[in-house]
Amino acid sequence: MTLSAVDSHELEQVRRRVFLALFVALAVALHTVEVLLPNPLPWFRIGLANILALTALFSYGIQALWIVSISRILIGSLIFGNLFAPGFLLSLGGGIAANILMGLGYKVWYGKIGPVGVSVLGALGHVTGQLLIAWLVVIRHPSIWMLLPFFLLFALISGIVNGLAADYLLGSLYQHPAFSGLKRWTAQTKDHPEEGI
């Protein structure tokens, strides 16, 4: 039995949705584990769930990045019962800023920037977005911005770690038959992976 072009396209769409759902589930699981681990300083988390957001971005495009990231934030907040609490607003603000920078970096420098570079952009955007929300909602004092250099340094380190992990994961996925139709991020081309979900 052979598949027509239409059947093949529909199969690829179903496969994409299944993998995105898996990426969301894994991102929520990593987020949950990370929240439950002891945390020496407030707001300092390495952001392991971002590994799956990066994987979705380099596998399926910018729309997939937003789906995985925002779904993880909403589901994680529901699990911990802090939907619309200050912690949720911090996470959402950081996530939106991170996604904007990662999406821009991916689109503007496609083929020239890899998961590590995009991850660092996202981490820097995340801490900046969190501090902005903290300043607007929690601590309305300009001295909060004195924390920014320390947060940016931590973001740089966590961005590199998450980017390396995402790069390794992508390398493994590209060897799997289910991902054989995807273009590798290292390809020096302006053709973006399909954005349709």
C-alpha positions as CSV (number, residue, x, y, z in Angstrom):
1,M,0.0,0.0,0.0
2,T,1.4,3.4,-1.0
3,L,0.6,6.8,0.4
4,S,-0.6,9.6,-1.8
5,A,1.0,13.1,-1.4
6,V,-2.2,14.2,0.4
7,D,-2.1,11.3,2.8
8,S,1.7,11.8,3.4
9,H,1.0,15.5,4.2
10,E,-1.8,14.6,6.6
11,L,0.4,12.0,8.3
12,E,3.2,14.6,8.7
13,Q,0.6,17.0,10.3
14,V,-0.6,14.4,12.7
15,R,3.0,13.4,13.6
16,R,3.8,17.1,14.2
17,R,0.9,17.5,16.5
18,V,1.8,14.4,18.5
19,F,5.4,15.5,18.9
20,L,4.3,19.0,20.0
21,A,2.0,17.5,22.6
22,L,4.9,15.3,23.8
23,F,7.2,18.4,23.9
24,V,4.6,20.2,26.0
25,A,4.2,17.2,28.4
26,L,7.9,16.9,28.8
27,A,8.4,20.6,29.3
28,V,5.7,20.6,32.1
29,A,7.4,17.6,33.7
30,L,10.8,19.3,33.7
31,H,9.3,22.5,35.0
32,T,7.5,20.6,37.8
33,V,10.7,18.8,38.8
34,E,12.7,22.0,38.8
35,V,10.1,23.8,40.9
36,L,10.2,21.0,43.5
37,L,14.0,21.0,43.8
38,P,15.6,23.2,46.5
39,N,16.3,26.7,45.3
40,P,19.0,28.7,47.0
41,L,17.9,32.1,45.7
42,P,14.4,33.3,44.6
43,W,13.7,33.4,40.9
44,F,16.9,31.5,40.1
45,R,16.1,28.5,38.0
46,I,18.0,27.1,35.1
47,G,14.8,26.7,33.1
48,L,15.1,23.1,31.9
49,A,11.7,23.3,30.2
50,N,13.2,25.7,27.7
51,I,15.1,22.8,26.2
52,L,11.8,21.5,24.8
53,A,10.8,24.9,23.6
54,L,14.1,25.2,21.7
55,T,13.6,21.7,20.3
56,A,10.2,22.7,19.1
57,L,11.5,25.9,17.5
58,F,14.3,24.2,15.6
59,S,12.0,21.3,14.6
60,Y,8.8,23.0,13.6
61,G,9.3,26.8,13.7
62,I,8.3,29.8,15.7
63,Q,4.6,28.9,16.1
64,A,5.7,25.6,17.8
65,L,7.9,27.6,20.2
66,W,5.0,29.7,21.3
67,I,2.7,26.6,21.7
68,V,5.2,24.7,23.9
69,S,6.3,27.7,26.0
70,I,2.9,29.2,26.7
71,S,1.3,25.8,27.3
72,R,4.0,24.9,29.8
73,I,3.5,28.2,31.7
74,L,-0.3,27.8,31.8
75,I,-0.3,24.1,32.7
76,G,2.5,24.5,35.2
77,S,0.6,27.3,36.9
78,L,-2.6,25.2,37.1
79,I,-0.6,22.3,38.6
80,F,0.9,24.5,41.4
81,G,-2.3,26.5,41.9
82,N,-0.8,29.9,41.2
83,L,-2.6,31.0,38.1
84,F,-2.8,34.8,37.9
85,A,-0.6,35.0,41.1
86,P,2.6,37.2,41.0
87,G,4.7,34.1,40.2
88,F,2.5,33.3,37.2
89,L,2.8,36.9,36.0
90,L,6.6,36.8,36.4
91,S,6.7,33.5,34.4
92,L,4.4,34.7,31.7
93,G,6.2,38.1,31.3
94,G,9.6,36.3,31.1
95,G,8.2,33.7,28.7
96,I,6.8,36.3,26.4
97,A,10.0,38.3,26.3
98,A,12.1,35.2,25.8
99,N,9.9,33.9,23.0
100,I,10.0,37.3,21.2
101,L,13.9,37.3,21.3
102,M,14.2,33.7,20.4
103,G,11.8,34.0,17.5
104,L,13.5,37.1,16.2
105,G,17.0,35.5,16.6
106,Y,15.8,32.4,14.8
107,K,14.2,34.3,12.0
108,V,16.8,37.0,11.4
109,W,19.9,34.8,11.7
110,Y,18.4,31.5,10.4
111,G,21.2,29.1,9.5
112,K,23.8,31.3,11.3
113,I,22.7,31.0,14.9
114,G,22.1,27.6,16.6
115,P,20.3,26.4,19.7
116,V,23.0,27.8,22.0
117,G,22.8,31.3,20.6
118,V,19.0,31.3,20.5
119,S,18.9,29.9,24.1
120,V,21.1,32.7,25.4
121,L,18.8,35.3,23.7
122,G,15.8,33.7,25.3
123,A,17.4,33.5,28.8
124,L,18.4,37.2,28.6
125,G,14.9,38.1,27.5
126,H,13.4,36.0,30.2
127,V,15.2,37.6,33.1
128,T,14.6,41.1,31.7
129,G,10.9,40.3,31.2
130,Q,10.7,39.0,34.8
131,L,12.3,42.0,36.3
132,L,10.0,44.3,34.3
133,I,7.0,42.5,35.6
134,A,8.4,42.4,39.1
135,W,9.0,46.2,38.9
136,L,5.4,46.8,37.6
137,V,3.6,44.4,39.9
138,V,5.6,43.4,42.9
139,I,8.3,45.9,43.8
140,R,7.7,49.3,42.4
141,H,11.2,50.6,43.2
142,P,14.0,51.5,40.8
143,S,16.6,49.7,42.9
144,I,15.3,46.4,41.5
145,W,17.1,47.1,38.3
146,M,20.4,46.8,40.3
147,L,19.8,43.1,40.2
148,L,19.8,43.0,36.4
149,P,23.6,42.4,35.9
150,F,23.6,39.4,38.3
151,F,20.5,38.0,36.6
152,L,22.0,38.5,33.1
153,L,25.1,36.6,34.2
154,F,23.1,33.7,35.5
155,A,20.9,33.9,32.3
156,L,24.0,33.6,30.2
157,I,25.2,30.5,32.0
158,S,21.7,28.8,32.0
159,G,21.2,29.8,28.4
160,I,24.4,28.0,27.3
161,V,23.6,24.9,29.4
162,N,20.0,24.7,27.9
163,G,21.2,25.4,24.4
164,L,23.8,22.7,24.6
165,A,21.2,20.2,25.9
166,A,18.8,21.2,23.1
167,D,21.5,20.9,20.5
168,Y,22.3,17.4,21.7
169,L,18.6,16.4,21.8
170,L,18.1,17.8,18.2
171,G,21.1,15.8,17.0
172,S,19.5,12.7,18.4
173,L,16.0,13.5,17.0
174,Y,17.3,14.2,13.5
175,Q,18.7,10.6,13.4
176,H,15.2,9.2,14.1
177,P,13.0,8.3,11.1
178,A,10.1,10.3,12.4
179,F,12.2,13.5,12.0
180,S,13.8,12.6,8.7
181,G,11.8,15.2,6.8
182,L,13.0,18.1,8.9
183,K,15.8,20.3,7.8
184,R,18.8,20.5,10.1
185,W,19.3,23.9,11.7
186,T,22.9,23.9,10.5
187,A,21.8,24.1,6.9
188,Q,22.9,27.5,5.4
189,T,19.6,28.3,3.8
190,K,16.9,30.9,4.1
191,D,14.1,28.2,3.8
192,H,12.4,27.9,7.1
193,P,10.8,24.7,8.4
194,E,7.1,24.7,7.8
195,E,5.2,26.8,10.3
196,G,1.9,25.0,10.0
197,I,0.8,22.9,13.0
